[in-house]
Amino acid sequence: MGEIAYTTLLATVGYYVTVITTFRICRYIALRVLPPALQRIAFEFLATLQMCMTTFENGIVFQVFGIKVYSCVLFFFSLVSQLEFGIGRGNPSGVLVDFFTGREDVLTTGALLGVQGLAARLAFPSAQLLRSALPCPIHRTFSQIWSCISYLKVPIAWGLWYEFLASFMHGLFCANVKKRFATAGYPLAAIATACTTIAGLQLTGMYFNPILASAAQLGCEGATNWEHFIVYWLGPIVAAFLLSALNGTWAIPGERVVPTVATGLEQDKNSSGS
């Protein structure tokens, strides 16, 4: 490994450790100082912001270290999100399903979607600020790049289909391996996330999460805002509603039954279906 690659690796590890540690501390504080209703809002904000900031760094990993290391990183952080996010989802699809099926009121739904949007807007500037503080030439170069090119490389109809299909099949698989295998289902779900992302990486970027796609791609050159919302919002949300319609047989997408892990964080016993 060359000196530049070694420096980049250390900086990337530092970035990830900083993000994970910071957000773990924030969740710890939120559990102890906020009432349960506000804890849910806070966890949603933290889950979305952490997920987006991690995704931005994953892009550097892919460009510098290649697809194999990138695959391992996708697996690891999918597992982290399942175990760390708790009552936070970081995905508007499940929130909208809960609202339209009467399980969530309009005020809570609005608050959850609002903090997701706020976190998505803050994610890239926060990632750039952290990159600029790292002693790594590549990270500092990336910290000065504020433009982007859309990952949407296929016609709109095909992009919509790919994002829908990925969201539906991924949600179907993950919900059921977790129900069937309990804790052992979480690494299987993480493998599914990595494989699904890689399979569609050169088609749409394969986000299968509307808010994550918007944080990374909204306003990028090569796709209009309307095209963005049709592909990255309509597809996953329709998939979420179809999955929820199968609720008698399958778990609702985004449902979390988080195993106890040595994080020092308490699970919210009042949460349901999140």
C-alpha angles and dihedrals in degrees: 000000000000124000093254092050091047091050090048091050092053091047092049092050088049090051093051094045091049093050096045094045095045094050093043089055090047091053091048091053093045092054091054104040106031129073115244094260092055093041089066092052092046093049091050091053093047094046092051095045094047093047093050095045090050091050092054091055091047087065091061090048091054094049097044105033104025138232098310096057090040090055091053091049091051090052093047096049093043087057091046092052092052093050101034108038095067109175092001118097107180089208126097095203095078092043091055092047090053091051098048092045091053098249094114132043124233096251095053091044091051091048093049094048090044095055090045090055092046092050091049091053093049096044101080097044088047092050091048091050092051092046092052090055094054119097093235128109094213094051092047090050091052090047089065095052112093101160126082143191121225119254090213101115100161134064115284095253092053092045090052090049094048094049091045094048093046092049093047098045094040092049092046094050097043096047092051100044088052091051094045101040102025110202093003088061092070097072089043089054089048090053089050091052093052094046094046092049094049093045092060101028094109093043107051104341083260103244100155086188118089099208094046090050091051093049090053105030114019109118095012119144114264101040132061122228090253092053089048094053094044093053104033101031108029096046099051094039093052088048090052092052092049091050091049089051086062091055092123089066106016134044118254113260113262093027109145129198096178117203118228110266132178096259099117088239123125119224116236105247091195094063120104130185095359 
